[in-house]
């Protein structure tokens, strides 16, 4: 099982979704932790389904804390 943790800093960027999918495929990632303190529910719910993971857990960002995506 391959695990990847990434302080991504820019989940709303245009190429973010394809970058995550490509990285996940290249490294055969089973579990991915994405850290983004400035992510909020509306953008998160729009992005997560496009990433290709079966399950996810999200802790929304609050100021400079939170913002953890477990995929």
N, C-alpha and C positions, 0 to 999 in steps of 0.2 A: 504494500500500500504506500503510495507516494503522497506526501503532504506538502503543501506550499503555503507559506505565510508571506504576505506582501503589504507593505505600507504604501498603498497605491497613489494617494494624493491626486485625485482627479477622476472620480468615477463617472462624472457627467461629461467627460471629454468625448469627442466624436468617435474616436477609434477604440475606446475602452473595451467595449463588448467583444469585438473581434480579437483584440489582444489577449483577453482572458481566455477565450475559446481556443485560440492558437497555442497559448502557453499550456493550457490544460491538456490539450491533445499531444503536444510535443513531449511533455514530461509524464504523460499517463497519470494525471493527478486524480486521486480518489477523494481527497479532502483539501479544501482551499479556504484559508482565512484571509479575508481582505479587510484592511484597517483603513477607515476613512472617517475622520472626526466630523467632517462637514457634509455628511450624507443625511438626507431627510426622507421621510416615508414616501412622499410622492415620487421623487426621482428613483428611490430604491425599488419601489413596486413596479416601476416601468422597466428597469434594467434587468433585474434578477431573472425573470422568465426567459430572457433572450440568451442567457449564459450557458444553458445546456446541462445544468445539474439537476438531479432528481429531487433532492431535498435541500432546504436551507433554513437557517435561523438568523435573524437580524436583530441587533441591538442598535436602535437609532442613536444618532449623535445628538448631544446636548451641549452646546457651547464647544468647549475643547475636550470633551470626554465622550465616551461611547463610540459609536460608529464602527461596529464589528460585524462583518458578514461571515458566517460559517456556511460554506456550500459543500 
